[in-house]
Structure formats: structure tokens, C-alpha cells
Amino acid sequence: MRIFSPLFFIFVPAICFCQNNFKPGFTVNNIGDTLQGYLKEDIEANLMKNITFRKDNLSSTEQILSVKDIMAFGFEKGNVFERIHYTNPADQKEYEHFARYLVKGYYKLYSFNKNDRRYFVIAGENNTYLLYDDELTNLGEMKEKGNYRNQLLFLSAKCGNLKNKIENLSYDEMEVLNYMNLLNNCLSPGYLNEILYKKPVTKIHIYAFAGGIPLGDSYELTGRIMLRFMIPSSDEKTSLNIGLNFMRHYKTDQVDVYYAGNKKTEHVRTDIISLPLSIQHNFTKGIIQPYFDAGISFDYKKGSGSLNFYNNTIDKPETKFGIGFTAAAGFECFVSKKLMIKADWRYELLLHFPSV
């Protein structure tokens, strides 16, 4: 069979978004001097340990700065991170690392995520308090009792109206920081009390992909234009994908119909146009990134070429509209910041051939 389209599309993938991870920002050294430059955007768990700094965006010289080198850093129009020091009551050990600066005032409020668990640190002039929620086992049993309500109740002793809110206060970043702002205004209304928290920016990447694979007389064609939504500060390996997808699945097969031994070649072509909505997780961050993708799709399916009971080709195409399940496993190989080779094996209404 003459395969004209697949050969044109194979090895013609393109990715249309830039991956410049350095953003304008600043650092504050241990004597209080501020240095402007560019900071590498990263997930919060990594920013707790250190920050990668460039003096200008074109420079290849990078500095990795830890709590030994600087006392704070921040992104332009973004969040500020400061060095914190506290004692964990669970093990009585002292810890020091960077944390996101949420509230400025009589009490400072910080937040960080460790081992998929959210913590808050409240820093006053003389004392520092670590706040945490209940920790449960996979079976729902209590592993560690949270302390955030008791700590806030202690700090709110002079603010009777606020104390009544604590019982219904959820362990949520926005609720805790709003409560701390109210507490600061109660304890010291003349102090410069301010919320510094900035909502994480969602990145929207656009990529176009075209490919396929010939398998003798069978082949697979695919083309996609997708929007990829990511929050780099939370998880730079997981994204929400939505877009427009076209797939053509062409298969030849020897089928046995009507009576045993009567075989005839069946040429089945299935065209699928869909609007997929899926979650994709890339398992690594390097040049080659294996991934798994799963979600739902709104599909239009058109199929033709199958044989009926009498060995005759069904000429009238079969068309269907509906909602289906989609899943794929594959890898993305980043040739450059704007170009990748993508290969996957996908299920969407049917099990497709692997495509490149």
C-alpha cells in the first residue's frame, strides 16, 4: 500500500514554548546588602535548600546560594523567601532553611512544604513557633496530633474576638495567613502589618505535535495542538493538558467470516477527532522525560472498511459522538528549548499503534 501521509509527518514534531527558568529577582546577603539579578524558578521543596543566581540573564555564570550565603531572596512581582530557624517539638531538633514569607508584622508568618506536608512558622521578637496539622496513616489512624489551633489560641490570648474563630479555622494557607494578619492588627495596630503572599503563577505552554508510524500495510497518523497548564512552584513535572487531537488508525488484517477457512483481507480505517482533557506526569526532569497521561476526551469517531457476515465491505461509514477515556505512556526528548521528539502509545476509543 502506498503510504504518503505518515512518511511526511514522521520526525516532524515541534514544541512552541520557551523554557527560560530564570526570572528577575534579588538576594540579600548576610550583612543586609541587596543584589539584583536573575533567579532560577524551581519547586518550593528545592527553594528551601538553595537558589541559583545569575547577575544577568545572558550570563552562563551561576551561583548556588544556601542559608550560609544569604538571608533572603525573592522574585520580582513574586514571593519572597527568608531564612528561618526553629525547633521541631516532635524531635527537639533545630532546623534552618528558607521558607516562603507570607505575613509581615508584629508576628512574621512563613510557610514551607516538607515530605508532602505543609508547615507554618510564626516568628516573634523572642520566640519561634512551628505549626502543623494532624498527620494520619493511610488507614486514617492518627499518627501525630496537630498543634496549630493550640498555638494560635496561645498567641491570641489578648484578642478575645479572634479566639472564637480558631475552632473553625481550617488548616489552609489563605485562612492561616488572613488570621495572622488580623492577629497582628489586634496586637499592634500601629505596626506595619502586611500580607506578602503572592498567588503562584500558572504557566501556559502551547505545543504542536505531528507524527506517526508505518507498519507494513498498516499505519498510525496523529496531530495535536495542546495547551499545557503548570504551576512550577508546586510541581514542575505535572501538568493539565487540553487541546485538539486528530488520529487516523489504518489496519489491514486477514479475517475469517461466514465459514471456517474463508479468509479475506479487511482494510479498516478509523478517524478520531477529539478534545482531550488529561493530567500528565513526567517522571524525570532531564533531556529524556518518560511520562504517563490519563483523562477523558470528547470524541468524534468515523470508521469504515470492515467486513460484514457475507464477506462484503461495509461501505457506509460508522460515525459516533461521545465521551471516552484516554491514557498514554511514552517519553519526551528535548532536543532544544523549543523542539522535542515525542513518542507514545495511546488508548483512546481503541488501542492505537505507537507513534513518533
C-alpha positions, -999 to +999 in steps of 0.1 A: +000+000+000+012+035-008+018+054+024+020+091+016+009+110+048+028+091+075+062+095+059+057+132+057+048+136+094+073+112+109+100+130+128+083+164+124+074+173+160+076+209+173+072+224+207+063+260+208+071+273+242+102+287+258+117+271+289+137+300+303+135+292+340+154+324+352+133+353+364+142+388+376+148+389+414+171+398+442+191+383+470+200+397+504+234+388+518+243+382+555+251+419+561+219+431+546+230+442+511+206+436+483+218+424+449+196+425+418+198+397+392+181+366+380+169+336+400+161+301+388+124+293+392+120+259+409+096+239+430+093+251+466+109+219+481+142+228+462+140+265+471+140+256+507+176+244+503+192+269+479+187+293+450+206+295+417+216+331+409+228+349+378+239+386+377+223+389+342+200+367+321+226+362+294+254+351+317+264+315+319+280+320+353+257+307+380+260+308+418+242+283+441+234+302+473+223+285+505+213+297+540+251+301+547+254+326+520+223+347+520+194+356+544+167+361+518+158+362+482+127+370+461+112+370+426+101+403+410+063+406+415+065+372+432+071+355+465+099+363+490+118+336+508+137+342+541+160+321+562+142+307+593+154+289+624+131+269+646+129+238+669+107+210+659+088+198+691+085+163+677+122+156+678+135+186+697+160+192+668+169+226+654+164+233+617+174+262+594+163+266+558+144+291+535+107+294+537+080+315+519+074+348+537+036+352+540+028+379+566+049+408+578+041+425+611+042+420+649+045+383+641+060+371+609+044+341+592+063+317+570+052+285+551+071+255+537+063+220+524+083+190+536+076+154+527+043+165+511+032+180+544+025+218+549+041+236+579+039+272+592+064+290+613+055+321+633+084+343+644+082+369+671+109+391+686+119+364+712+102+331+702+095+310+671+067+285+668+062+256+644+026+249+634+014+217+618-019+198+612-029+163+622-009+136+604-029+104+595-018+070+583-031+055+551-058+038+571-069+071+586-054+065+621-039+093+640-001+094+636+006+128+650-018+153+666-016+187+651-008+218+672-019+248+651-051+256+670-034+254+704-005+276+693-028+302+677-050+301+708-019+309+730-008+338+708-044+352+707-048+354+744-053+392+743-077+392+714-109+377+726-129+382+694-103+364+673-101+334+697-136+324+687-126+319+651-099+294+659-122+264+664-135+266+628-102+277+613-091+253+586-055+243+581-054+262+548-027+287+537-050+315+529-071+311+561-040+309+584-023+340+568-056+360+570-059+351+606-023+361+614-029+394+597-059+401+619-039+390+649-011+414+641-036+443+637-051+434+671-018+431+690-001+460+673-024+482+652+003+508+648+029+483+634+035+479+597+013+448+592+012+435+556+004+403+536+033+395+513+019+363+498+017+362+460-005+336+443+016+311+423+017+319+386+002+293+363+023+288+332+005+281+300+026+263+273+014+257+238+028+228+218+020+213+184+028+177+176+026+157+143+038+122+138+030+086+130+045+052+122+042+028+092+038-009+100+037-026+066+002-021+052-009-006+085-001+028+099-009+054+125-012+092+120-016+117+147-016+155+151-022+176+182-023+212+193-023+213+231-024+238+260-003+227+290-010+243+324+017+241+350+024+256+384+063+255+386+065+264+423+042+234+432+052+206+408+071+212+376+066+176+365+028+175+365+005+194+341-031+197+330-034+193+292-063+203+270-065+207+232-074+194+198-064+159+187-066+141+153-057+104+149-060+081+119-057+044+126-054+022+095-051-016+099-052-045+075-060-079+087-069-114+075-103-122+088-123-154+088-160-148+082-191-168+070-173-202+073-140-216+085-111-212+061-127-185+041-102-156+048-103-122+032-083-091+038-100-064+058-089-027+054-102-008+084-097+030+088-107+048+119-105+086+122-109+102+156-112+139+162-112+147+199-109+173+226-089+156+253-086+168+289-059+149+309-033+150+336+003+143+325+031+134+349+067+134+337+088+111+359+121+129+353+134+164+345+163+156+322+166+157+284+146+125+282+114+125+302+092+094+304+056+102+312+021+089+318-010+107+308-047+099+316-080+117+313-112+120+294-119+131+258-149+143+238-148+123+206-160+121+171-152+087+156-156+077+119-148+041+109-150+023+075-137-007+057-147-036+080-164-067+066-199-080+073-210-115+078-211-122+040-175-110+033-188-077+018-172-044+027-194-021+048-194+010+026-214+033+049-190+048+074-198+043+111-199+076+130-202+082+167-201+111+191-194+106+228-171+108+258-142+084+262-113+075+283-078+083+272-044+071+285-009+072+271+027+062+281+057+075+263+086+099+265+096+134+255+131+140+244+141+177+244+164+184+215+164+222+224+143+246+244+118+248+216+120+214+200+113+179+212+108+144+199+078+127+214+068+091+213+038+075+229+015+045+229-021+057+234-055+043+241-084+064+230-116+045+220-092+018+207-056+008+213-035+028+188-002+019+173+028+036+189+036+069+172+067+091+170 
